[in-house]
């Protein structure tokens, strides 16, 4: 199993390529849909890395893979501009998921 990156900027792709992760840079809706389809069809890809901005912009398509496919595991990563998450994003996620408030 290998990892694959779908990014919206070249810098993220270059950095991960240096770490041995193949990937593609996309800019249009047609490109992202085509890239997602090809990743789902490639059974050698076990982990799909997607930049947070791209995942936010194409949430429905990403969630379709998360909920409908066993593989690949979809992981959202920050790009070179940093994370789009708030400082309490993990505690908010836990609260929403299981109803427990962490202090």
Backbone as XML, in Angstrom:
<?xml version="1.0"?>
<chain id="A" units="angstrom">
  <residue number="1" name="UNK">
    <atom name="N" x="0.846" y="-1.182" z="0.000"/>
    <atom name="CA" x="0.000" y="0.000" z="0.000"/>
    <atom name="C" x="0.889" y="1.243" z="0.000"/>
  </residue>
  <residue number="2" name="UNK">
    <atom name="N" x="0.421" y="2.236" z="-0.712"/>
    <atom name="CA" x="1.196" y="3.475" z="-0.781"/>
    <atom name="C" x="0.306" y="4.673" z="-0.536"/>
  </residue>
  <residue number="3" name="UNK">
    <atom name="N" x="0.940" y="5.814" z="-0.337"/>
    <atom name="CA" x="0.231" y="7.070" z="-0.139"/>
    <atom name="C" x="0.213" y="7.844" z="-1.450"/>
  </residue>
  <residue number="4" name="UNK">
    <atom name="N" x="-0.819" y="8.697" z="-1.577"/>
    <atom name="CA" x="-0.943" y="9.548" z="-2.750"/>
    <atom name="C" x="-1.498" y="10.888" z="-2.286"/>
  </residue>
  <residue number="5" name="UNK">
    <atom name="N" x="-1.014" y="11.965" z="-2.884"/>
    <atom name="CA" x="-1.421" y="13.314" z="-2.513"/>
    <atom name="C" x="-2.229" y="13.956" z="-3.626"/>
  </residue>
  <residue number="6" name="UNK">
    <atom name="N" x="-3.339" y="14.589" z="-3.250"/>
    <atom name="CA" x="-4.055" y="15.493" z="-4.152"/>
    <atom name="C" x="-3.993" y="16.860" z="-3.486"/>
  </residue>
  <residue number="7" name="UNK">
    <atom name="N" x="-3.347" y="17.797" z="-4.172"/>
    <atom name="CA" x="-3.085" y="19.111" z="-3.594"/>
    <atom name="C" x="-3.578" y="20.211" z="-4.520"/>
  </residue>
  <residue number="8" name="UNK">
    <atom name="N" x="-3.751" y="21.374" z="-3.942"/>
    <atom name="CA" x="-4.125" y="22.540" z="-4.740"/>
    <atom name="C" x="-2.944" y="23.491" z="-4.912"/>
  </residue>
  <residue number="9" name="UNK">
    <atom name="N" x="-1.762" y="23.092" z="-4.442"/>
    <atom name="CA" x="-0.578" y="23.929" z="-4.662"/>
    <atom name="C" x="0.671" y="23.068" z="-4.866"/>
  </residue>
  <residue number="10" name="UNK">
    <atom name="N" x="1.576" y="23.606" z="-5.627"/>
    <atom name="CA" x="2.790" y="22.890" z="-6.024"/>
    <atom name="C" x="3.744" y="22.702" z="-4.847"/>
  </residue>
  <residue number="11" name="UNK">
    <atom name="N" x="3.791" y="23.660" z="-3.926"/>
    <atom name="CA" x="4.719" y="23.571" z="-2.799"/>
    <atom name="C" x="4.469" y="22.334" z="-1.946"/>
  </residue>
  <residue number="12" name="UNK">
    <atom name="N" x="3.213" y="22.044" z="-1.668"/>
    <atom name="CA" x="2.885" y="20.864" z="-0.870"/>
    <atom name="C" x="3.266" y="19.593" z="-1.625"/>
  </residue>
  <residue number="13" name="UNK">
    <atom name="N" x="2.972" y="19.570" z="-2.914"/>
    <atom name="CA" x="3.333" y="18.405" z="-3.715"/>
    <atom name="C" x="4.848" y="18.195" z="-3.734"/>
  </residue>
  <residue number="14" name="UNK">
    <atom name="N" x="5.589" y="19.277" z="-3.892"/>
    <atom name="CA" x="7.051" y="19.182" z="-3.934"/>
    <atom name="C" x="7.608" y="18.655" z="-2.611"/>
  </residue>
  <residue number="15" name="UNK">
    <atom name="N" x="7.114" y="19.185" z="-1.508"/>
    <atom name="CA" x="7.585" y="18.740" z="-0.198"/>
    <atom name="C" x="7.321" y="17.269" z="0.043"/>
  </residue>
  <residue number="16" name="UNK">
    <atom name="N" x="6.138" y="16.816" z="-0.297"/>
    <atom name="CA" x="5.822" y="15.407" z="-0.083"/>
    <atom name="C" x="6.512" y="14.512" z="-1.104"/>
  </residue>
  <residue number="17" name="UNK">
    <atom name="N" x="6.765" y="15.039" z="-2.275"/>
    <atom name="CA" x="7.509" y="14.264" z="-3.279"/>
    <atom name="C" x="8.928" y="13.987" z="-2.778"/>
  </residue>
  <residue number="18" name="UNK">
    <atom name="N" x="9.505" y="14.974" z="-2.094"/>
    <atom name="CA" x="10.834" y="14.779" z="-1.508"/>
    <atom name="C" x="10.821" y="13.689" z="-0.435"/>
  </residue>
  <residue number="19" name="UNK">
    <atom name="N" x="9.650" y="13.473" z="0.167"/>
    <atom name="CA" x="9.508" y="12.418" z="1.172"/>
    <atom name="C" x="9.082" y="11.088" z="0.544"/>
  </residue>
  <residue number="20" name="UNK">
    <atom name="N" x="8.965" y="11.064" z="-0.789"/>
    <atom name="CA" x="8.637" y="9.822" z="-1.470"/>
    <atom name="C" x="7.167" y="9.595" z="-1.752"/>
  </residue>
  <residue number="21" name="UNK">
    <atom name="N" x="6.339" y="10.627" z="-1.552"/>
    <atom name="CA" x="4.902" y="10.495" z="-1.791"/>
    <atom name="C" x="4.571" y="11.076" z="-3.160"/>
  </residue>
  <residue number="22" name="UNK">
    <atom name="N" x="3.982" y="10.255" z="-4.016"/>
    <atom name="CA" x="3.552" y="10.743" z="-5.322"/>
    <atom name="C" x="2.289" y="11.570" z="-5.159"/>
  </residue>
  <residue number="23" name="UNK">
    <atom name="N" x="2.033" y="12.445" z="-6.138"/>
    <atom name="CA" x="0.838" y="13.248" z="-6.043"/>
    <atom name="C" x="0.541" y="14.024" z="-7.295"/>
  </residue>
  <residue number="24" name="UNK">
    <atom name="N" x="-0.531" y="14.782" z="-7.233"/>
    <atom name="CA" x="-0.996" y="15.579" z="-8.356"/>
    <atom name="C" x="-1.495" y="16.916" z="-7.821"/>
  </residue>
  <residue number="25" name="UNK">
    <atom name="N" x="-1.333" y="17.949" z="-8.637"/>
    <atom name="CA" x="-1.853" y="19.272" z="-8.310"/>
    <atom name="C" x="-3.066" y="19.513" z="-9.194"/>
  </residue>
  <residue number="26" name="UNK">
    <atom name="N" x="-4.176" y="19.899" z="-8.580"/>
    <atom name="CA" x="-5.415" y="20.142" z="-9.316"/>
    <atom name="C" x="-5.917" y="21.553" z="-9.038"/>
  </residue>
  <residue number="27" name="UNK">
    <atom name="N" x="-6.642" y="22.103" z="-10.003"/>
    <atom name="CA" x="-7.159" y="23.467" z="-9.834"/>
    <atom name="C" x="-8.634" y="23.603" z="-10.178"/>
  </residue>
  <residue number="28" name="UNK">
    <atom name="N" x="-9.193" y="22.670" z="-10.924"/>
    <atom name="CA" x="-10.598" y="22.789" z="-11.329"/>
    <atom name="C" x="-11.415" y="21.637" z="-10.766"/>
  </residue>
  <residue number="29" name="UNK">
    <atom name="N" x="-12.722" y="21.803" z="-10.775"/>
    <atom name="CA" x="-13.614" y="20.756" z="-10.286"/>
    <atom name="C" x="-13.463" y="19.480" z="-11.108"/>
  </residue>
  <residue number="30" name="UNK">
    <atom name="N" x="-13.302" y="19.620" z="-12.413"/>
    <atom name="CA" x="-13.142" y="18.447" z="-13.274"/>
    <atom name="C" x="-11.860" y="17.694" z="-12.933"/>
  </residue>
  <residue number="31" name="UNK">
    <atom name="N" x="-10.782" y="18.432" z="-12.660"/>
    <atom name="CA" x="-9.512" y="17.799" z="-12.313"/>
    <atom name="C" x="-9.606" y="17.048" z="-10.989"/>
  </residue>
  <residue number="32" name="UNK">
    <atom name="N" x="-10.249" y="17.651" z="-9.991"/>
    <atom name="CA" x="-10.357" y="16.983" z="-8.687"/>
    <atom name="C" x="-11.213" y="15.731" z="-8.793"/>
  </residue>
  <residue number="33" name="UNK">
    <atom name="N" x="-12.317" y="15.801" z="-9.516"/>
    <atom name="CA" x="-13.180" y="14.632" z="-9.664"/>
    <atom name="C" x="-12.454" y="13.497" z="-10.385"/>
  </residue>
  <residue number="34" name="UNK">
    <atom name="N" x="-11.716" y="13.824" z="-11.423"/>
    <atom name="CA" x="-10.960" y="12.815" z="-12.166"/>
    <atom name="C" x="-9.879" y="12.198" z="-11.285"/>
  </residue>
  <residue number="35" name="UNK">
    <atom name="N" x="-9.183" y="13.031" z="-10.508"/>
    <atom name="CA" x="-8.130" y="12.536" z="-9.619"/>
    <atom name="C" x="-8.706" y="11.626" z="-8.539"/>
  </residue>
  <residue number="36" name="UNK">
    <atom name="N" x="-9.830" y="12.009" z="-7.945"/>
    <atom name="CA" x="-10.455" y="11.185" z="-6.910"/>
    <atom name="C" x="-10.904" y="9.844" z="-7.480"/>
  </residue>
  <residue number="37" name="UNK">
    <atom name="N" x="-11.490" y="9.858" z="-8.667"/>
    <atom name="CA" x="-11.932" y="8.614" z="-9.295"/>
    <atom name="C" x="-10.754" y="7.677" z="-9.550"/>
  </residue>
  <residue number="38" name="UNK">
    <atom name="N" x="-9.653" y="8.224" z="-10.044"/>
    <atom name="CA" x="-8.501" y="7.372" z="-10.339"/>
    <atom name="C" x="-7.866" y="6.813" z="-9.067"/>
  </residue>
  <residue number="39" name="UNK">
    <atom name="N" x="-7.882" y="7.583" z="-7.988"/>
    <atom name="CA" x="-7.328" y="7.095" z="-6.714"/>
    <atom name="C" x="-8.180" y="5.954" z="-6.170"/>
  </residue>
  <residue number="40" name="UNK">
    <atom name="N" x="-9.495" y="6.083" z="-6.235"/>
    <atom name="CA" x="-10.388" y="5.035" z="-5.734"/>
    <atom name="C" x="-10.206" y="3.747" z="-6.547"/>
  </residue>
  <residue number="41" name="UNK">
    <atom name="N" x="-9.978" y="3.870" z="-7.838"/>
    <atom name="CA" x="-9.798" y="2.698" z="-8.694"/>
    <atom name="C" x="-8.444" y="2.017" z="-8.493"/>
  </residue>
  <residue number="42" name="UNK">
    <atom name="N" x="-7.452" y="2.766" z="-8.019"/>
    <atom name="CA" x="-6.110" y="2.207" z="-7.819"/>
    <atom name="C" x="-6.047" y="1.534" z="-6.447"/>
  </residue>
  <residue number="43" name="UNK">
    <atom name="N" x="-6.123" y="0.223" z="-6.437"/>
    <atom name="CA" x="-6.162" y="-0.532" z="-5.177"/>
    <atom name="C" x="-4.808" y="-0.591" z="-4.475"/>
  </residue>
  <residue number="44" name="UNK">
    <atom name="N" x="-3.762" y="-0.033" z="-5.076"/>
    <atom name="CA" x="-2.459" y="0.039" z="-4.423"/>
    <atom name="C" x="-2.346" y="1.245" z="-3.503"/>
  </residue>
  <residue number="45" name="UNK">
    <atom name="N" x="-3.284" y="2.182" z="-3.601"/>
    <atom name="CA" x="-3.258" y="3.381" z="-2.760"/>
    <atom name="C" x="-4.058" y="3.102" z="-1.496"/>
  </residue>
  <residue number="46" name="UNK">
    <atom name="N" x="-3.372" y="3.166" z="-0.358"/>
    <atom name="CA" x="-4.011" y="2.900" z="0.928"/>
    <atom name="C" x="-4.352" y="4.164" z="1.693"/>
  </residue>
  <residue number="47" name="UNK">
    <atom name="N" x="-3.596" y="5.245" z="1.436"/>
    <atom name="CA" x="-3.817" y="6.510" z="2.137"/>
    <atom name="C" x="-3.840" y="7.628" z="1.104"/>
  </residue>
  <residue number="48" name="UNK">
    <atom name="N" x="-4.912" y="8.402" z="1.132"/>
    <atom name="CA" x="-5.036" y="9.570" z="0.267"/>
    <atom name="C" x="-4.855" y="10.815" z="1.112"/>
  </residue>
  <residue number="49" name="UNK">
    <atom name="N" x="-3.827" y="11.590" z="0.813"/>
    <atom name="CA" x="-3.592" y="12.856" z="1.491"/>
    <atom name="C" x="-4.226" y="13.962" z="0.650"/>
  </residue>
  <residue number="50" name="UNK">
    <atom name="N" x="-5.018" y="14.816" z="1.287"/>
    <atom name="CA" x="-5.695" y="15.913" z="0.609"/>
    <atom name="C" x="-5.473" y="17.172" z="1.434"/>
  </residue>
  <residue number="51" name="UNK">
    <atom name="N" x="-5.109" y="18.273" z="0.786"/>
    <atom name="CA" x="-4.928" y="19.516" z="1.532"/>
    <atom name="C" x="-6.268" y="19.970" z="2.099"/>
  </residue>
  <residue number="52" name="UNK">
    <atom name="N" x="-6.221" y="20.587" z="3.274"/>
    <atom name="CA" x="-7.443" y="20.989" z="3.969"/>
    <atom name="C" x="-8.327" y="21.908" z="3.138"/>
  </residue>
  <residue number="53" name="UNK">
    <atom name="N" x="-7.716" y="22.856" z="2.443"/>
    <atom name="CA" x="-8.503" y="23.788" z="1.625"/>
    <atom name="C" x="-9.243" y="23.049" z="0.528"/>
  </residue>
  <residue number="54" name="UNK">
    <atom name="N" x="-8.572" y="22.135" z="-0.119"/>
    <atom name="CA" x="-9.188" y="21.351" z="-1.184"/>
    <atom name="C" x="-10.312" y="20.485" z="-0.625"/>
  </residue>
  <residue number="55" name="UNK">
    <atom name="N" x="-10.079" y="19.855" z="0.514"/>
    <atom name="CA" x="-11.101" y="19.022" z="1.144"/>
    <atom name="C" x="-12.313" y="19.853" z="1.548"/>
  </residue>
  <residue number="56" name="UNK">
    <atom name="N" x="-12.074" y="21.062" z="2.005"/>
    <atom name="CA" x="-13.173" y="21.951" z="2.387"/>
    <atom name="C" x="-14.001" y="22.346" z="1.166"/>
  </residue>
  <residue number="57" name="UNK">
    <atom name="N" x="-13.322" y="22.638" z="0.070"/>
    <atom name="CA" x="-14.009" y="23.067" z="-1.143"/>
    <atom name="C" x="-14.778" y="21.930" z="-1.818"/>
  </residue>
  <residue number="58" name="UNK">
    <atom name="N" x="-14.317" y="20.696" z="-1.628"/>
    <atom name="CA" x="-14.947" y="19.536" z="-2.269"/>
    <atom name="C" x="-15.376" y="18.509" z="-1.226"/>
  </residue>
  <residue number="59" name="UNK">
    <atom name="N" x="-15.949" y="18.993" z="-0.142"/>
    <atom name="CA" x="-16.336" y="18.167" z="1.002"/>
    <atom name="C" x="-17.235" y="16.995" z="0.595"/>
  </residue>
  <residue number="60" name="UNK">
    <atom name="N" x="-18.211" y="17.235" z="-0.252"/>
    <atom name="CA" x="-19.150" y="16.178" z="-0.643"/>
    <atom name="C" x="-18.428" y="15.024" z="-1.345"/>
  </residue>
  <residue number="61" name="UNK">
    <atom name="N" x="-17.529" y="15.352" z="-2.259"/>
    <atom name="CA" x="-16.782" y="14.320" z="-2.980"/>
    <atom name="C" x="-15.857" y="13.546" z="-2.050"/>
  </residue>
  <residue number="62" name="UNK">
    <atom name="N" x="-15.199" y="14.251" z="-1.139"/>
    <atom name="CA" x="-14.294" y="13.605" z="-0.189"/>
    <atom name="C" x="-15.077" y="12.695" z="0.758"/>
  </residue>
  <residue number="63" name="UNK">
    <atom name="N" x="-16.199" y="13.200" z="1.269"/>
    <atom name="CA" x="-17.004" y="12.393" z="2.190"/>
    <atom name="C" x="-17.587" y="11.159" z="1.514"/>
  </residue>
  <residue number="64" name="UNK">
    <atom name="N" x="-17.859" y="11.242" z="0.230"/>
    <atom name="CA" x="-18.366" y="10.090" z="-0.514"/>
    <atom name="C" x="-17.338" y="8.949" z="-0.474"/>
  </residue>
  <residue number="65" name="UNK">
    <atom name="N" x="-16.073" y="9.304" z="-0.582"/>
    <atom name="CA" x="-15.011" y="8.295" z="-0.507"/>
    <atom name="C" x="-14.885" y="7.774" z="0.917"/>
  </residue>
  <residue number="66" name="UNK">
    <atom name="N" x="-14.895" y="8.683" z="1.882"/>
    <atom name="CA" x="-14.759" y="8.277" z="3.294"/>
    <atom name="C" x="-15.850" y="7.308" z="3.711"/>
  </residue>
  <residue number="67" name="UNK">
    <atom name="N" x="-17.076" y="7.581" z="3.289"/>
    <atom name="CA" x="-18.205" y="6.773" z="3.732"/>
    <atom name="C" x="-18.490" y="5.574" z="2.836"/>
  </residue>
  <residue number="68" name="UNK">
    <atom name="N" x="-18.078" y="5.630" z="1.585"/>
    <atom name="CA" x="-18.455" y="4.586" z="0.653"/>
    <atom name="C" x="-17.364" y="3.605" z="0.280"/>
  </residue>
  <residue number="69" name="UNK">
    <atom name="N" x="-16.134" y="3.879" z="0.653"/>
    <atom name="CA" x="-15.017" y="3.024" z="0.262"/>
    <atom name="C" x="-14.234" y="2.560" z="1.483"/>
  </residue>
  <residue number="70" name="UNK">
    <atom name="N" x="-13.758" y="1.328" z="1.443"/>
    <atom name="CA" x="-12.894" y="0.842" z="2.526"/>
    <atom name="C" x="-11.513" y="1.471" z="2.421"/>
  </residue>
  <residue number="71" name="UNK">
    <atom name="N" x="-11.034" y="1.586" z="1.210"/>
    <atom name="CA" x="-9.747" y="2.218" z="0.935"/>
    <atom name="C" x="-9.935" y="3.206" z="-0.191"/>
  </residue>
  <residue number="72" name="UNK">
    <atom name="N" x="-9.236" y="4.264" z="-0.197"/>
    <atom name="CA" x="-8.152" y="4.662" z="0.683"/>
    <atom name="C" x="-8.665" y="5.399" z="1.924"/>
  </residue>
  <residue number="73" name="UNK">
    <atom name="N" x="-7.823" y="5.410" z="2.931"/>
    <atom name="CA" x="-8.054" y="6.236" z="4.107"/>
    <atom name="C" x="-7.758" y="7.671" z="3.693"/>
  </residue>
  <residue number="74" name="UNK">
    <atom name="N" x="-8.696" y="8.575" z="3.921"/>
    <atom name="CA" x="-8.511" y="9.973" z="3.517"/>
    <atom name="C" x="-8.026" y="10.780" z="4.714"/>
  </residue>
  <residue number="75" name="UNK">
    <atom name="N" x="-6.886" y="11.456" z="4.532"/>
    <atom name="CA" x="-6.293" y="12.273" z="5.590"/>
    <atom name="C" x="-6.139" y="13.692" z="5.066"/>
  </residue>
  <residue number="76" name="UNK">
    <atom name="N" x="-6.728" y="14.637" z="5.784"/>
    <atom name="CA" x="-6.594" y="16.043" z="5.417"/>
    <atom name="C" x="-5.347" y="16.609" z="6.077"/>
  </residue>
  <residue number="77" name="UNK">
    <atom name="N" x="-4.532" y="17.282" z="5.279"/>
    <atom name="CA" x="-3.289" y="17.846" z="5.794"/>
    <atom name="C" x="-3.264" y="19.352" z="5.531"/>
  </residue>
  <residue number="78" name="UNK">
    <atom name="N" x="-2.619" y="20.120" z="6.399"/>
    <atom name="CA" x="-2.467" y="21.548" z="6.129"/>
    <atom name="C" x="-1.478" y="21.765" z="4.997"/>
  </residue>
  <residue number="79" name="UNK">
    <atom name="N" x="-1.630" y="22.863" z="4.283"/>
    <atom name="CA" x="-0.638" y="23.183" z="3.252"/>
    <atom name="C" x="0.368" y="24.174" z="3.829"/>
  </residue>
  <residue number="80" name="UNK">
    <atom name="N" x="1.188" y="24.758" z="2.995"/>
    <atom name="CA" x="2.250" y="25.635" z="3.488"/>
    <atom name="C" x="1.727" y="26.905" z="4.152"/>
  </residue>
  <residue number="81" name="UNK">
    <atom name="N" x="0.462" y="27.216" z="3.947"/>
    <atom name="CA" x="-0.133" y="28.399" z="4.565"/>
    <atom name="C" x="-0.643" y="28.116" z="5.968"/>
  </residue>
  <residue number="82" name="UNK">
    <atom name="N" x="-0.507" y="26.881" z="6.399"/>
    <atom name="CA" x="-0.937" y="26.523" z="7.745"/>
    <atom name="C" x="-2.291" y="25.843" z="7.729"/>
  </residue>
  <residue number="83" name="UNK">
    <atom name="N" x="-2.760" y="25.550" z="8.898"/>
    <atom name="CA" x="-4.019" y="24.844" z="9.046"/>
    <atom name="C" x="-5.200" y="25.809" z="9.034"/>
  </residue>
  <residue number="84" name="UNK">
    <atom name="N" x="-6.308" y="25.333" z="8.566"/>
    <atom name="CA" x="-7.527" y="26.133" z="8.566"/>
    <atom name="C" x="-8.366" y="25.865" z="9.796"/>
  </residue>
  <residue number="85" name="UNK">
    <atom name="N" x="-7.853" y="25.030" z="10.689"/>
    <atom name="CA" x="-8.600" y="24.662" z="11.890"/>
    <atom name="C" x="-8.453" y="25.707" z="12.985"/>
  </residue>
  <residue number="86" name="UNK">
    <atom name="N" x="-9.444" y="25.770" z="13.818"/>
    <atom name="CA" x="-9.358" y="26.634" z="14.991"/>
    <atom name="C" x="-8.507" y="25.948" z="16.042"/>
  </residue>
  <residue number="87" name="UNK">
    <atom name="N" x="-8.087" y="26.694" z="17.034"/>
    <atom name="CA" x="-7.196" y="26.126" z="18.051"/>
    <atom name="C" x="-7.855" y="25.035" z="18.879"/>
  </residue>
  <residue number="88" name="UNK">
    <atom name="N" x="-9.177" y="25.017" z="18.960"/>
    <atom name="CA" x="-9.867" y="23.990" z="19.740"/>
    <atom name="C" x="-10.580" y="22.974" z="18.853"/>
  </residue>
  <residue number="89" name="UNK">
    <atom name="N" x="-10.080" y="22.753" z="17.669"/>
    <atom name="CA" x="-10.772" y="21.877" z="16.717"/>
    <atom name="C" x="-10.876" y="20.432" z="17.202"/>
  </residue>
  <residue number="90" name="UNK">
    <atom name="N" x="-9.848" y="19.938" z="17.878"/>
    <atom name="CA" x="-9.892" y="18.548" z="18.343"/>
    <atom name="C" x="-10.918" y="18.388" z="19.455"/>
  </residue>
  <residue number="91" name="UNK">
    <atom name="N" x="-10.945" y="19.313" z="20.402"/>
    <atom name="CA" x="-11.931" y="19.208" z="21.476"/>
    <atom name="C" x="-13.349" y="19.365" z="20.928"/>
  </residue>
  <residue number="92" name="UNK">
    <atom name="N" x="-13.524" y="20.214" z="19.959"/>
    <atom name="CA" x="-14.848" y="20.371" z="19.336"/>
    <atom name="C" x="-15.257" y="19.092" z="18.620"/>
  </residue>
  <residue number="93" name="UNK">
    <atom name="N" x="-14.305" y="18.464" z="17.954"/>
    <atom name="CA" x="-14.581" y="17.220" z="17.239"/>
    <atom name="C" x="-15.012" y="16.119" z="18.215"/>
  </residue>
  <residue number="94" name="UNK">
    <atom name="N" x="-14.302" y="15.992" z="19.328"/>
    <atom name="CA" x="-14.645" y="14.980" z="20.329"/>
    <atom name="C" x="-16.033" y="15.247" z="20.892"/>
  </residue>
  <residue number="95" name="UNK">
    <atom name="N" x="-16.319" y="16.517" z="21.179"/>
    <atom name="CA" x="-17.632" y="16.882" z="21.726"/>
    <atom name="C" x="-18.740" y="16.523" z="20.748"/>
  </residue>
  <residue number="96" name="UNK">
    <atom name="N" x="-18.542" y="16.824" z="19.474"/>
    <atom name="CA" x="-19.552" y="16.499" z="18.468"/>
    <atom name="C" x="-19.689" y="14.996" z="18.268"/>
  </residue>
  <residue number="97" name="UNK">
    <atom name="N" x="-18.589" y="14.283" z="18.287"/>
    <atom name="CA" x="-18.600" y="12.862" z="17.990"/>
    <atom name="C" x="-19.194" y="12.023" z="19.106"/>
  </residue>
  <residue number="98" name="UNK">
    <atom name="N" x="-18.809" y="12.313" z="20.359"/>
    <atom name="CA" x="-19.257" y="11.452" z="21.446"/>
    <atom name="C" x="-19.994" y="12.191" z="22.562"/>
  </residue>
  <residue number="99" name="UNK">
    <atom name="N" x="-20.124" y="13.494" z="22.415"/>
    <atom name="CA" x="-20.897" y="14.246" z="23.383"/>
    <atom name="C" x="-20.206" y="14.499" z="24.699"/>
  </residue>
  <residue number="100" name="UNK">
    <atom name="N" x="-18.870" y="14.408" z="24.734"/>
    <atom name="CA" x="-18.114" y="14.638" z="25.953"/>
    <atom name="C" x="-17.329" y="15.938" z="25.794"/>
  </residue>
  <residue number="101" name="UNK">
    <atom name="N" x="-17.460" y="16.810" z="26.778"/>
    <atom name="CA" x="-16.721" y="18.067" z="26.749"/>
    <atom name="C" x="-15.393" y="17.887" z="27.477"/>
  </residue>
  <residue number="102" name="UNK">
    <atom name="N" x="-14.299" y="18.195" z="26.773"/>
    <atom name="CA" x="-12.977" y="18.092" z="27.377"/>
    <atom name="C" x="-12.564" y="19.463" z="27.895"/>
  </residue>
  <residue number="103" name="UNK">
    <atom name="N" x="-11.933" y="19.471" z="29.053"/>
    <atom name="CA" x="-11.517" y="20.742" z="29.648"/>
    <atom name="C" x="-10.100" y="21.075" z="29.269"/>
  </residue>
</chain>
